[in-house]
């Protein structure tokens, strides 16, 4: 005969382990600024690197300031001569530059502008670490902003991928036909020399971290909690609470952007509550696959009664 027997403690522990039903799942919707963390990490790295290197090289700063000092010295006699009458001004204006040039010729010292020109030309051909840091930072922030500005669904991403591949192949054929074009393009790009010191990168990092802290604090006052029998919405400074029935809850998961999913495994949850006409849309939920799996286990777990055969 078969009869019902109570489940032993060991059997109940095994059943609980097999089901692995979580008590609750928290769902938090974040703004898109969270996807800027690659830019923040790049700025932090560049700031520390520039600080360790000592900032922008002093020879570049010296060459950049010498021409302006030379121009100021050239204009100084004219400024002094402007105190007197117009005739005195003209005579002083004609005398002072000649005297200055004669003094320079007598002493044999070349003008500072002539000194700065070869040095500036030499530095123009030279790439330093701060230029490379600035290029890397600008590249990362540009790609980051593209990810935030546009959505890249799966089909659209494939279309863009094949379009970029076609463009790369076309450019490669163009450079093969015109070999002289590649060096010209490279030289034109290398002439662009962005520069920033360590203070710029570290201040940018501090501002972004301040915004991140503000986002984390604000999310503490607006989040959703899924339980086995109800859906709770916590919002407001004093934690106002809304309750929705969970047994007939239906949740749809959408991944609208491949790159956002690659950065933080994020996506969109669309919750349909039984007593709510409007769908509840939660954007940018982090680690969405893990959250969906836990909710499915919690809402779909079954209570099993163990039966044993006894003679």
Number of C-alpha atoms within 10 A of each C-alpha: 6 9 10 11 11 12 14 10 9 9 12 13 12 12 15 12 10 9 16 13 18 15 11 15 17 14 19 16 19 20 11 13 14 18 21 19 18 16 23 22 14 19 27 19 18 25 24 17 17 21 16 10 13 12 17 18 12 10 12 14 10 13 19 14 12 16 18 13 12 16 12 11 13 15 12 13 17 18 11 13 19 14 10 11 10 11 9 13 17 14 12 18 18 14 14 17 16 12 11 14 14 12 12 13 12 9 9 9 10 11 12 15 15 11 14 18 14 12 15 17 11 10 14 14 11 12 12 14 16 22 18 15 23 19 15 16 20 16 12 19 18 12 14 19 14 12 19 17 10 9 15 20 15 14 10 12 15 12 13 13 12 11 12 12 12 12 12 12 12 12 13 13 11 13 14 12 10 10 10 10 12 15 11 11 10 10 11 10 10 15 12 11 15 13 15 16 17 23 14 13 24 20 14 17 21 14 11 18 14 11 14 16 10 11 15 11 11 15 15 14 15 18 19 18 15 20 19 19 13 17 20 17 19 18 17 13 10 8 13 11 11 11 12 18 16 19 15 14 17 13 16 11 14 12 20 16 20 19 20 23 18 9 15 16 17 25 22 19 23 15 18 19 20 13 12 11 8 9 13 13 14 18 18 25 21 21 13 21 15 11 15 16 10 18 22 14 15 21 20 13 14 10 9 8 9 13 12 11 9 8 5
